[in-house]
Amino acid sequence: MTVKARIERIGEFVDQEVVLEGWLWNKRSSGKIAFLNFRDGSGFIQCVVVKQDVPEELFDLAKGLSQESSIRVTGIVRKEERSQIGYELTVTNIEVVSRTEDYPITPKEHGVDFLLDHRHLWIRSPRQRAILKIRAEVIKGMRAFFDENGFTQVDPPILTPSSAEGTTNMFETEYVNGENAYLSQSGQLYMEAAAMALGRVYSFGPTFRAEKSKTRKHMNEFWMIEPEMAYVEHKENLQIQEALVKYTIKHILDHCPTELKVLERDTAPLERVVAEKFPIITYAEAVKILQEKGHDFPYGEDFGAPHETELTNHFDLPVFVEKWPANIKAFYMQPDPENPDVILGADLLAPEGYGEIVGGSERIHDYELMKERFAQENFDDSYNWYLELRQYGSVPHSGFGIGLERTIAWICGIDHIRETIMIPRTLYRLYP
Ligand code: ATP
């Protein structure tokens, strides 16, 4: 019996007859030979049908196959230097599983709205497949980093009673008991509780923001990894972030060379990220750099995309911007003892114009100071549990949130984060 094989492991079957199960991506043929570009989900391979070596019906069948017809192809695996994967298949038989007519996404150019309307089909194309493969490997790499460094995964709730950071940007729903409930926009506060139980923890899950942003860096549903670490202060927090980013990039360079090639990603900037130390500048220094470069940017505002691009171009590496003015950052961030007007937190900006991928800080652990913050923010009782974390065995602790899609967009070198997730949820799009 002919063995089933998958393209990703085709090299184990050289000179053997195998059957591949998949779809016809595209084809070209002359009078004597047909080249089928075949995909099986694990990769793409060229299948060659030579007229004089096969029955006439088989050659005619191959020549007449339409794009995205599902087929089983039997053939002999050959080494082929000129192929991107190093192998091709000499076809001996084809079985049509389902014939496709008028597949909407043809090899010609399509507009992005058309492609997004057909996102359920668009993901079959080589670039989209490569991005989704890299996404899976980014997740694997990040998990491996946490597992090797003593972190435990904890899953905070997605339905929450309210948000300490305000509910204006939250998706609201009615809970089973009639109370208002909101989809989580960050698991951080709960992860602080987990860190006091397990020391070093991370969450990995979907995050929802009802903001009406139309940028290439914002979606309304995205995935975030949120580590939280007991007895870790600001400096060590940055060291862990840098180690995570380096580990993840190295993991992708090692495990996804084919996908990076499909995306035509220049890997030199990524190799530099792995090799070199990330610069750390203060927010005040960043403002000075922007002003020196001609931006009319006042101290005390958040950066927009052009400012982040300017800063990362200046360093050409991921750069930490630390010690932000306390009044534009979250209430729980630890003030710098040397200057309480700024906080011990940082954003990590990715190079090549990608901008912020991580936001993190040391958290206030002093009970009295947190109580003061609660009063300033007018919190009601629903966050008493968070205050209790400062009452019972409080310790210095820090954490951060890294956005999965922004990290992937940077690694893949693509323009918009909507291509980094199977079905994007953006301002004007809830379809498919
Ligand atoms: P921004 O200022 O860019 O809107 P933020 O300051 O609201 O981001 P955080 O709340 O610190 O971001 O979230 C942590 C990380 O989550 C960000 O660094 C980013 O990587 C990611 N992130 C935040 N908002 C979005 C979004 N709407 N879509 C995709 N990723 C996001």
Residues whose N, C-alpha, C, O or C-beta is under 5 A from the ligand:
A	BS01	ATP	R209 K217 H218 M219 F222 E356 I357 V358 G359 G401 I402 G403 R406
